Amino acid sequence: MSILEKLKTALFGDNTQESYCRPNEQILYFKDGQLYKIIGNQENWYDPKYIVSDGSRYDLSDPTEISRIPVPDFGVTDVLSGYGSTGMIDYVLRMKSAKCFDRQEKELCSALLWKSTELMFENQHCVWRSDDFRRLIVWHIQMGMDTEAEKARLYLENHGIFTFLPPKPPAPSLSAAKTKTTAKEPKSTKLHKMSFAEKERAIVEITNDKHMELLSGFPFVWNQKIEKETGPRTHPFCYMRITGENVAAVKAELKKLNDHIKKDIDRHNLKVSLSIPVDKLVFSESDGNGFTKFICTPITLTGKISKNPLSIHFTTPLYSYRSDIPTPLTNTTHGEVSYSKNGEIEKAKVYFWRNGKSWFFYYNTIDGELKLTKLD
């Protein structure tokens, strides 16, 4: 036992004993993450000086000790215990952080935020919302701790919770959180209302390869890295090159679409033969022609899987480069096939140009069946 530990034992007694709780100091006892006993103030248990978790004592005025609190073996909340979900250790530490916020104890507030968030992820018996986790970012912003806020953003993203922050977010005065001195948590920073273009660009910025791995049920493999088009005055988007086994998979999907096109040509008695020439699709990037690729929109701004997370943008060659001047070709095909989150085709559009004439086919899935909804 170290000298410091011996001194603490002399002053406060053994960790598992109640004797180290000084007068007017509160200590909370937890077992498997659930509060079961309070020494001291019985009316409010959101600002204790000490806690004892599964037999070990921790001083909540010391950031280092807070960081050492282990993840308990969380059990189902005992609703008859008198404390219920508000007595779970993650909830108590979160509320303690709010008290520290009000007192402008930034270092303690930060330590409690990090620890409570860690425990919240592990507590499967308490239903925490995504916004509850995002407070790890918002409260650090309010305290002017931008570096911690960015660390928090990356931490939450690695746990599947995504968010968008302005490049230089405002840091409101802490006094604004003192308008009401209650056990309630400080108000969240309200991000500026974003335009559609800002939201679109923000989604592109936060999208990465891990988000593609969230998608299942698709007839493709994610064998390439996400690439982004984010230049100024451009329409921002994420895309993935189509290589390897995905080339055959894309052709197979477009052949299915060809079956629908043939039936609809017969149904509408069109005197023309049209189909997507899958063997003439361009899969390699070249000047001016564009190329067939996946357009990737796997997540929304809040990190949820989007309604249409993937689409195929396909094209045959559009120009001839036999001379120094690109010449538009008169026999071309291009279009888009969009997929729902379960990997099924939800809508499609195909544009045919044949010797000066054009046909545009538009499809939507209705009652589980892909149907032609417009023909121009």
C-alpha positions as CSV (number, residue, x, y, z in Angstrom):
1,M,0.0,0.0,0.0
2,S,1.4,3.4,-1.0
3,I,1.9,6.2,1.5
4,L,-1.0,8.1,-0.1
5,E,-3.3,5.1,0.2
6,K,-2.2,4.6,3.8
7,L,-3.0,8.3,4.6
8,K,-6.4,7.9,3.0
9,T,-7.1,4.8,5.0
10,A,-6.0,6.6,8.2
11,L,-8.3,9.5,7.4
12,F,-11.3,7.8,5.9
13,G,-11.0,4.1,6.8
14,D,-11.1,1.1,4.4
15,N,-12.7,1.5,1.0
16,T,-15.6,-0.7,1.8
17,Q,-16.4,1.0,5.1
18,E,-18.6,4.0,5.8
19,S,-16.3,5.6,8.3
20,Y,-14.4,7.7,5.7
21,C,-17.5,9.8,4.9
22,R,-17.0,13.1,6.8
23,P,-20.0,15.1,8.2
24,N,-22.0,16.8,5.5
25,E,-20.4,14.7,2.8
26,Q,-22.4,12.3,0.8
27,I,-21.4,8.8,-0.4
28,L,-23.3,6.6,-2.8
29,Y,-23.0,2.8,-2.9
30,F,-23.5,0.9,-6.2
31,K,-23.6,-2.7,-7.0
32,D,-23.6,-3.8,-10.7
33,G,-24.2,-0.2,-11.6
34,Q,-27.3,0.3,-9.5
35,L,-27.5,2.6,-6.5
36,Y,-28.6,0.7,-3.4
37,K,-27.5,2.9,-0.4
38,I,-26.8,6.5,0.4
39,I,-24.9,7.9,3.3
40,G,-25.6,11.5,4.0
41,N,-28.2,13.6,2.1
42,Q,-31.1,11.3,1.1
43,E,-33.0,13.9,-0.9
44,N,-30.7,14.4,-3.9
45,W,-28.0,12.0,-5.1
46,Y,-26.7,13.9,-8.1
47,D,-23.7,15.7,-6.5
48,P,-21.9,13.2,-4.3
49,K,-18.3,13.6,-3.1
50,Y,-17.6,9.9,-3.1
51,I,-19.0,6.8,-4.6
52,V,-18.4,3.1,-3.8
53,S,-18.8,0.9,-6.9
54,D,-18.7,-2.8,-6.3
55,G,-16.6,-2.3,-3.1
56,S,-14.1,0.2,-4.4
57,R,-14.2,3.9,-3.4
58,Y,-13.7,6.8,-5.9
59,D,-13.3,10.5,-5.1
60,L,-15.4,12.5,-7.6
61,S,-13.4,15.6,-6.9
62,D,-10.4,14.0,-8.6
63,P,-10.4,13.6,-12.4
64,T,-7.9,10.9,-12.3
65,E,-10.0,8.8,-9.9
66,I,-13.0,9.4,-12.1
67,S,-11.2,8.0,-15.1
68,R,-10.4,4.8,-13.1
69,I,-14.1,3.9,-12.4
70,P,-14.5,0.5,-14.1
71,V,-17.5,-0.6,-16.2
72,P,-19.7,-2.6,-13.9
73,D,-21.6,-5.7,-14.8
74,F,-24.8,-3.9,-15.5
75,G,-28.0,-5.7,-14.5
76,V,-31.6,-5.0,-15.1
77,T,-32.8,-1.9,-13.2
78,D,-34.7,-2.8,-10.0
79,V,-37.7,-0.5,-10.2
80,L,-38.6,-1.4,-6.6
81,S,-35.2,-0.2,-5.3
82,G,-36.4,3.3,-4.7
83,Y,-33.9,4.8,-7.1
84,G,-34.8,3.1,-10.4
85,S,-33.1,4.3,-13.6
86,T,-32.2,7.6,-11.9
87,G,-29.9,5.6,-9.6
88,M,-27.9,4.0,-12.4
89,I,-24.2,5.0,-12.1
90,D,-24.0,6.4,-15.7
91,Y,-27.1,8.6,-15.0
92,V,-25.7,9.8,-11.6
93,L,-22.3,10.7,-13.1
94,R,-24.0,12.5,-16.0
95,M,-26.0,14.6,-13.5
96,K,-22.9,15.2,-11.4
97,S,-21.3,16.6,-14.5
98,A,-24.1,19.1,-14.9
99,K,-23.5,20.3,-11.3
100,C,-19.8,20.8,-12.2
101,F,-20.8,22.6,-15.3
102,D,-22.9,25.1,-13.3
103,R,-19.9,25.7,-11.0
104,Q,-17.6,26.1,-14.0
105,E,-15.5,23.2,-12.8
106,K,-14.5,22.4,-16.4
107,E,-11.9,19.7,-15.7
108,L,-14.2,17.8,-13.4
109,C,-17.1,18.2,-15.8
110,S,-15.1,16.9,-18.7
111,A,-13.9,13.9,-16.8
112,L,-17.4,13.0,-15.7
113,L,-18.8,13.5,-19.2
114,W,-16.2,11.1,-20.7
115,K,-16.8,8.5,-18.0
116,S,-20.6,8.7,-18.0
117,T,-20.6,8.4,-21.8
118,E,-18.3,5.3,-21.6
119,L,-20.7,3.7,-19.1
120,M,-23.8,4.7,-21.1
121,F,-22.5,2.7,-24.1
122,E,-22.1,-0.3,-21.9
123,N,-25.4,-0.1,-20.1
124,Q,-27.8,-2.1,-22.3
125,H,-30.5,-1.8,-19.7
126,C,-31.0,2.0,-20.0
127,V,-32.4,3.4,-23.2
128,W,-30.1,6.3,-24.0
129,R,-30.9,8.4,-27.1
130,S,-28.4,9.6,-29.7
131,D,-28.8,13.2,-28.5
132,D,-27.8,12.1,-25.0
133,F,-24.5,10.9,-26.3
134,R,-24.0,14.0,-28.5
135,R,-24.0,16.1,-25.3
136,L,-20.4,14.9,-24.9
137,I,-19.6,17.2,-27.8
138,V,-22.1,20.0,-27.1
139,W,-21.1,20.5,-23.4
140,H,-17.4,20.7,-24.3
141,I,-18.3,23.3,-26.9
142,Q,-20.1,25.3,-24.3
143,M,-17.1,25.2,-22.0
144,G,-14.8,26.4,-24.8
145,M,-13.0,23.0,-24.9
146,D,-12.8,22.7,-28.7
147,T,-10.1,20.0,-28.7
148,E,-12.1,17.8,-26.4
149,A,-15.2,18.4,-28.5
150,E,-13.4,17.2,-31.6
151,K,-12.1,14.2,-29.8
152,A,-15.7,13.5,-28.7
153,R,-16.9,13.7,-32.2
154,L,-14.4,11.1,-33.4
155,Y,-15.2,8.9,-30.4
156,L,-18.9,9.0,-31.0
157,E,-18.4,8.4,-34.7
158,N,-16.4,5.3,-33.9
159,H,-19.3,4.1,-31.9
160,G,-21.8,4.7,-34.7
161,I,-23.2,8.1,-33.7
162,F,-22.5,10.8,-36.1
163,T,-23.0,14.5,-36.0
164,F,-22.0,17.8,-37.7
165,L,-20.4,20.8,-36.1
166,P,-19.7,24.1,-37.7
167,P,-16.0,24.6,-38.3
168,K,-15.8,27.3,-35.6
169,P,-18.7,26.8,-33.3
170,P,-19.7,29.5,-30.9
171,A,-18.8,29.0,-27.2
172,P,-21.8,30.5,-25.2
173,S,-21.1,31.9,-21.8
174,L,-21.4,29.5,-18.9
175,S,-23.5,32.0,-17.1
176,A,-26.3,31.2,-19.6
177,A,-26.6,27.8,-18.1
178,K,-27.2,29.3,-14.6
179,T,-30.6,30.8,-15.3
180,K,-32.1,28.0,-13.4
181,T,-30.2,26.3,-10.6
182,T,-31.8,22.8,-10.6
183,A,-30.8,19.3,-11.1
184,K,-31.6,19.6,-14.8
185,E,-28.9,19.4,-17.4
186,P,-27.5,22.5,-19.1
187,K,-29.2,23.5,-22.3
188,S,-27.7,22.1,-25.5
189,T,-25.9,24.4,-27.9
190,K,-28.3,25.0,-30.9
191,L,-26.5,24.6,-34.2
192,H,-27.4,27.2,-36.9
193,K,-30.2,26.2,-39.2
194,M,-28.5,24.6,-42.2
195,S,-29.6,25.0,-45.8
196,F,-30.1,22.0,-48.0
197,A,-26.8,22.6,-49.7
198,E,-25.0,22.8,-46.3
199,K,-26.6,19.6,-45.1
200,E,-25.6,17.9,-48.3
201,R,-22.0,19.0,-48.0
202,A,-21.9,18.1,-44.3
203,I,-23.1,14.5,-45.0
204,V,-20.4,14.1,-47.6
205,E,-17.8,15.4,-45.1
206,I,-18.7,12.9,-42.4
207,T,-19.2,9.9,-44.6
208,N,-16.4,7.3,-44.6
209,D,-15.7,3.7,-45.5
210,K,-17.1,2.3,-42.2
211,H,-20.5,3.6,-43.1
212,M,-20.6,1.5,-46.2
213,E,-20.0,-1.6,-44.0
214,L,-23.3,-0.8,-42.2
215,L,-25.1,-1.8,-45.5
216,S,-26.2,-5.4,-45.8
217,G,-28.3,-7.3,-48.3
218,F,-26.8,-5.7,-51.4
219,P,-25.6,-7.7,-54.4
220,F,-22.2,-5.9,-54.2
221,V,-19.1,-5.9,-52.1
222,W,-17.4,-2.8,-50.7
223,N,-14.0,-3.5,-52.2
224,Q,-12.9,0.1,-52.9
225,K,-12.4,3.3,-50.8
226,I,-14.9,6.1,-50.7
227,E,-13.9,9.0,-52.8
228,K,-15.4,12.5,-52.6
229,E,-16.2,15.4,-54.9
230,T,-16.2,18.5,-52.7
231,G,-14.6,21.2,-54.7
232,P,-16.0,24.7,-54.7
233,R,-19.0,25.4,-56.9
234,T,-19.6,21.7,-57.3
235,H,-22.4,19.4,-56.3
236,P,-20.8,17.4,-53.4
237,F,-21.1,13.6,-53.5
238,C,-19.3,10.5,-52.4
239,Y,-18.6,7.7,-54.9
240,M,-16.9,4.3,-55.1
241,R,-15.3,2.9,-58.2
242,I,-16.7,-0.4,-59.6
243,T,-14.0,-3.0,-59.9
244,G,-13.5,-6.8,-59.5
245,E,-16.6,-8.8,-58.9
246,N,-18.8,-5.7,-58.7
247,V,-18.4,-5.3,-62.5
248,A,-20.3,-8.5,-63.1
249,A,-22.8,-7.8,-60.3
250,V,-23.6,-4.4,-61.8
251,K,-24.1,-5.9,-65.3
252,A,-26.4,-8.5,-63.8
253,E,-28.5,-5.9,-62.1
254,L,-28.8,-3.8,-65.3
255,K,-29.8,-7.0,-67.3
256,K,-32.7,-7.4,-64.8
257,L,-33.7,-3.8,-65.7
258,N,-33.5,-4.7,-69.3
259,D,-36.1,-7.4,-68.8
260,H,-38.5,-4.7,-67.5
261,I,-37.7,-2.4,-70.4
262,K,-38.4,-5.1,-73.0
263,K,-41.8,-5.9,-71.4
264,D,-42.7,-2.2,-71.3
265,I,-41.7,-1.7,-74.9
266,D,-44.0,-4.6,-75.9
267,R,-46.8,-3.3,-73.6
268,H,-46.7,0.2,-75.1
269,N,-46.3,-1.2,-78.6
270,L,-43.1,0.9,-79.3
271,K,-41.6,0.3,-82.7
272,V,-38.1,0.3,-81.4
273,S,-35.6,-2.1,-79.9
274,L,-33.9,-0.7,-76.8
275,S,-31.8,-2.2,-74.0
276,I,-28.9,-1.1,-71.9
277,P,-25.7,-2.3,-73.7
278,V,-24.0,-3.6,-70.6
279,D,-20.9,-4.7,-72.5
280,K,-20.3,-1.2,-73.6
281,L,-20.5,0.5,-70.2
282,V,-17.5,2.6,-69.2
283,F,-16.0,1.6,-65.9
284,S,-12.7,3.4,-66.1
285,E,-12.4,7.2,-65.7
286,S,-11.6,9.1,-68.9
287,D,-11.6,12.8,-70.0
288,G,-15.1,14.0,-70.8
289,N,-16.9,10.7,-70.9
290,G,-17.7,10.0,-67.3
291,F,-17.7,6.5,-66.0
292,T,-20.0,4.0,-64.3
293,K,-19.7,4.2,-60.5
294,F,-21.5,3.8,-57.2
295,I,-22.9,7.0,-55.7
296,C,-22.7,6.5,-52.0
297,T,-25.1,8.1,-49.5
298,P,-25.1,5.5,-46.7
299,I,-26.0,7.8,-43.8
300,T,-28.1,10.8,-42.9
301,L,-26.8,13.9,-41.0
302,T,-27.8,12.2,-37.7
303,G,-25.9,9.0,-38.6
304,K,-28.8,6.8,-39.4
305,I,-28.8,4.6,-42.5
306,S,-30.4,6.7,-45.3
307,K,-33.5,5.7,-47.2
308,N,-31.5,5.3,-50.5
309,P,-27.9,4.6,-49.4
310,L,-26.6,3.6,-52.8
311,S,-27.2,4.1,-56.5
312,I,-25.5,3.0,-59.7
313,H,-24.7,5.8,-62.2
314,F,-24.0,4.1,-65.5
315,T,-23.0,5.3,-68.9
316,T,-21.7,4.2,-72.3
317,P,-19.2,6.5,-74.0
318,L,-20.7,9.9,-74.8
319,Y,-18.0,11.3,-77.0
320,S,-15.6,10.2,-79.7
321,Y,-12.0,11.4,-79.4
322,R,-10.7,10.3,-82.8
323,S,-9.9,13.9,-83.6
324,D,-8.6,16.8,-81.5
325,I,-12.2,18.0,-81.0
326,P,-14.5,15.7,-79.0
327,T,-17.5,14.6,-81.1
328,P,-20.8,13.7,-79.4
329,L,-21.9,10.2,-80.2
330,T,-25.4,9.6,-81.5
331,N,-25.9,6.2,-79.9
332,T,-25.6,6.5,-76.2
333,T,-27.2,5.2,-73.0
334,H,-26.9,6.4,-69.4
335,G,-29.0,6.4,-66.2
336,E,-29.3,5.7,-62.6
337,V,-30.5,2.8,-60.4
338,S,-31.3,3.6,-56.7
339,Y,-31.5,1.1,-54.0
340,S,-33.4,1.0,-50.7
341,K,-31.7,0.3,-47.4
342,N,-32.5,-3.4,-47.7
343,G,-30.6,-3.7,-51.0
344,E,-33.6,-3.8,-53.4
345,I,-34.0,-1.6,-56.4
346,E,-36.4,1.2,-55.5
347,K,-36.3,3.4,-58.5
348,A,-34.5,3.8,-61.8
349,K,-34.2,6.1,-64.8
350,V,-32.7,5.2,-68.2
351,Y,-32.0,7.6,-71.0
352,F,-31.6,6.3,-74.6
353,W,-30.3,8.3,-77.5
354,R,-30.5,6.7,-80.9
355,N,-29.5,8.6,-84.0
356,G,-31.2,11.9,-83.0
357,K,-34.1,10.3,-81.2
358,S,-34.5,9.9,-77.4
359,W,-36.5,7.7,-75.0
360,F,-36.6,8.3,-71.2
361,F,-37.8,5.5,-69.0
362,Y,-38.7,6.1,-65.3
363,Y,-39.4,3.3,-62.8
364,N,-40.5,3.2,-59.2
365,T,-41.1,0.3,-56.9
366,I,-44.9,0.2,-56.0
367,D,-46.3,-2.6,-53.8
368,G,-43.0,-4.4,-54.0
369,E,-42.9,-4.4,-57.8
370,L,-40.8,-2.2,-60.1
371,K,-43.2,-0.5,-62.4
372,L,-42.8,2.0,-65.3
373,T,-44.3,5.3,-64.0
374,K,-43.3,7.7,-66.9
375,L,-42.1,7.3,-70.5
376,D,-41.0,10.3,-72.5
